[in-house]
Amino acid sequence: MKKIDRERILLFTGISCLGIGFAILSSQLEITGKAVISKNVWDIHFDNVVVSEDSVQATDFTFDSEKMDINFSINLSNPGDKYEFSVDVVNNGTIDAKIASVVKTEFTEEVAEYLDFQVTYIDGTPIQKDDILQKNTSAKYKVLIKYKDNAVLADDNNGNLSLGFAVNYVNVLPGGE
């Protein structure tokens, strides 16, 4: 054989070995998958209002169709009279919620001497900012308005009082506040 043919054979053999070696020492990594993005649902509302049996009769009680507002009118005419009810706060959504703010009517010292107004969880625990209401769960609130037992109301204090309690829920997803 000629020297040139030998060099060509060696060169061809060397390139073939490098190609085979590269194929043996190389890897191809792949990541494949499918993602489905679903729309989140926000559904927090009141449900299941139960008025305590020993409560005074409400002269007006409304529970709006969206179940977001409860309104009532009561007449507390004697010490010890009260209006008490429980209500479920339901999270039927797909997102956990947390309380961003709680706003409650604050009484003057004079009114606080004869009237008690409380909104708590059913076990008496205060409802507070940053409390979490997980998706597909509910919490039970208790509302109490009471003419204190031994309170003496001066005749000139008769009148109407407006009571309010509002809880602002936000989602716990990033940017939810």
Summary of the structure (lengths in Angstrom):
residues: 177
radius of gyration: 35.3
end to end distance: 84.6
largest distance: 130.5
contacts: 382
relative contact order: 0.18
helix: 16%
strand: 35%
